[in-house]
Amino acid sequence: MILIDSLSYSSKLRYKNPEEKFVFAMSSLVICVATKSILAALTALIINGWLIIRKGGIPLSYYVKYLLVPLVFLFFSTLILLVNISKIPLDAYAIPIGEYYLTSSLSDMYRGIGLIVTALGAVSCLYFLAMNTPMTEICEVLKRMHCPTLFIELMLLTYRFIFILLEVASAILTAQKSRLGNRDFRTSLDSFGKMVSILFIRSLKKSTHLYDAMESRCYNGELNVLRDGSRSVCKEIVWIVLYEMVLLGIAVFGF
């Protein structure tokens, strides 16, 4: 089982109403992305982190580990804003290199930092939803929101095949390592190529078996899952509305 999927089933917020969690996460995400407010993004990042760690019981190390993944991509994508090579020194910093300067302006620095913080705030909203709500419940919420059935079916099947491909790839890698298939760079490349080709063939066979299993269970083009049955709590709805209003106020009147 994928770690983030395992965390969603073991979270203390697992049995909270999925609609509430979905609305909370998506509303915060829209506010962070639409307003591009650094203060609002920081607020969302802190609140989501507190909810995930303190209320959900997710270990801090796991949360930080998942945040580092987008942070690396964000750092390299905004590097062009944070570092420039120019003959004219700018106002943020300027490191002389011969006739040129390794420099950047305060406006570019602010823009780059704002982009990183906004993206992390938005990602924390998605992590709150993913770490506290199983995928089947998210799809059930989308179904009640009248999202296209085909879209939901593709989400569930893709989600299922992630586990299948990881399981097959793990078995192939174990077999290759036991036969010293990764003893040097050349053999590693050869083993990787063979693994990809075998994985493609086996994934086709697995998809055929999965479809046969669905057909044997009277599959009619729609995947149905059991609903948890958790109900909305008026107090929680009030807190969500208040939080979103405060977050929107911070985004509009903050910076």
Residue, then its C-alpha position, 0 to 999 in steps of 0.5 A: m500500500i502506498l504510504i499516503d494511502s495508508l496514512s489516510y486510513s489510519s488518520k484520526l480524521r478518517y471518519k470525519n464527514p468527507e464533504e466537509k474535508f473536501v470543501f475545507a481543502m478546496s476552498s482554501l486551495v482556491i483562495c491561496v491560488a486566486t489571491k496569491s497572498i503570501l500571508a494567506a498561503l502561510t496561514a493555510l500552510i500552518i493550519n493544515g500542518w497543525l490539523i494533519i499532525r495534531k488532529g490527524g495524528i500523522p507523524l511530522s516526519y511524513y508531512v515534512k517528507y512530502l512537503l520536500v518533494p514539491l519544494v525541490f521542484l519549486f526551488f529550481s523552477t524559481l531559480i531564474l527569479l532568484v539568481n540573475i547574471s547581469k553587468i548591472p548590480l541589482d538592489a537585492y544582492a550582487i556578487p561580482i564575477g569578473e565583469y558580471y554580477l550574480t545578482s537579483s532585485l528585491s521585486d524578483m526575490y519577493r515574487g519568487i518567494g511568493l510563488i514558493v509559499t503560495a504553491l506550498g500553501a496550495v499543496s498543503c491543502l491537497y495533503f490535508l485532503a489526501m492524508n485524511t480521506p481515502m480515495t474511494e470517499i473522495c470519488e464518492v464526494l465527486k459523484r454526489m457533486h455530479c462530476p462526470t461518471l467517466f472521470i470518476e471511473l478513470m480516477l478509481l481505475t488509475y488509482r487501482f493500477i498504481f498499486i498493481l504496477l508498484e507491486v509488479a515493479s517491486a517483484i521484478l526489482t527484487a528478482q533482478k537484485s537477487r541475480l546481481g542485475n544492478r552490479d554496475f551502471r551498464t547492467s543497471l541500464d540493461s535491467f531497467g530497460k528489461m523491467v520496463s518492457i516486462l512491466f508493460i506486458r504484465s500490466l496489459k495482462k493485469s488489466t485484462h484480469l481486472y476487467d474479467a474480475m469486474e465482469s464476473r461481479c456484474y460490472n455495468g459501467e459504474l463502480n459503486v463503493l460503500r459510503d461511510g455514513s458519517r454525518s455533517v456536524c453543525k459546529e464543524i461547518v461553522w468553524i470551516v465557514l469562519y476559517e475560510m472567511v478569515l483566510l479570505g480577509i487575510a488574503v484581501f487585506g493582508f499582503 
